Amino acid sequence: MGIFSGRHFPRDIILWAVRWYCRYGVSYRDLEEMMTERGVPVNHATIYRWVQKYAPELDKHTRWYRQVPDWQARSWRVDETYIRV
């Protein structure tokens, strides 16, 4: 069983709401309106509970993908610019 078992809404709907809140900083009421426009009637309090429950899990599972490789962190790129004086 996954962490989304027994939920009223599908997993994709929950992940959309949590990602939009975490990534774009949209308010819960704005998210409620956005989801209603897409045909998903959900209350802002429900979105709040989803964020409290699933945001830490989402962060834990996506942390590896957001890491910068060592070779990118240590390399510098410099462009040459000529200025006529």
VOGU-3710 file (C-alpha; in Angstrom, 3 decimals, decimal comma):
1> mgifsgrhfp> 0,000/0,000/0,000  1,234/3,454/-0,860  0,949/6,684/1,053  -2,066/7,667/-1,074  -4,184/4,611/-0,331  -7,612/5,325/1,097  -7,732/8,907/-0,176  -10,918/10,360/-1,653  -9,057/12,089/-4,496  -6,689/10,421/-6,964
11> rdiilwavrw> -2,954/10,589/-6,364  -2,366/12,916/-9,337  -4,818/15,521/-8,024  -3,130/15,567/-4,620  0,335/15,846/-6,162  -0,766/18,694/-8,452  -2,072/20,720/-5,515  0,957/20,078/-3,303  3,409/20,845/-6,103  1,652/24,061/-7,119
21> ycrygvsyrd> 1,635/25,237/-3,514  5,280/24,376/-2,856  6,711/25,484/-6,198  4,733/28,620/-6,986  3,601/29,782/-3,536  -0,060/29,925/-4,521  -2,434/30,471/-1,595  -4,768/27,699/-0,507  -7,844/29,647/-1,597  -6,329/30,383/-5,002
31> leemmtergv> -5,494/26,700/-5,348  -9,081/25,859/-4,436  -10,269/28,158/-7,223  -7,767/26,739/-9,732  -8,800/23,165/-8,954  -12,500/24,066/-9,236  -11,841/25,597/-12,663  -10,334/22,252/-13,676  -13,384/20,333/-12,476  -12,058/19,195/-9,097
41> pvnhatiyrw> -14,210/20,590/-6,265  -11,858/20,608/-3,281  -11,865/22,757/-0,146  -8,865/24,917/0,796  -8,664/23,190/4,196  -8,263/19,858/2,425  -5,384/21,268/0,372  -3,811/22,539/3,604  -3,960/19,033/5,102  -2,474/17,553/1,914
51> vqkyapeldk> 0,438/19,995/2,021  1,084/19,260/5,708  1,063/15,505/5,081  2,623/15,069/1,634  5,070/17,987/1,205  7,746/16,413/3,453  7,351/13,103/1,608  7,568/14,840/-1,757  10,692/16,703/-0,631  12,293/13,493/0,595
61> htrwyrqvpd> 11,622/11,674/-2,688  12,730/14,517/-4,987  15,820/15,711/-3,107  18,089/13,436/-5,170  16,872/14,930/-8,454  17,527/18,492/-7,282  21,171/17,911/-6,349  23,845/19,622/-8,406  26,568/17,227/-9,593  30,067/17,916/-8,232
71> wqarswrvde> 31,510/18,690/-11,646  28,905/21,430/-12,161  29,368/22,932/-8,716  33,151/23,244/-9,127  33,328/24,513/-12,700  33,303/28,152/-13,701  32,456/29,602/-17,071  33,838/32,976/-18,023  33,026/34,934/-21,162  35,474/37,368/-22,664
81> tyirv> 34,219/40,864/-23,267  36,095/43,516/-25,210  35,390/47,135/-24,392  36,571/49,884/-26,704  37,823/52,875/-24,745
//
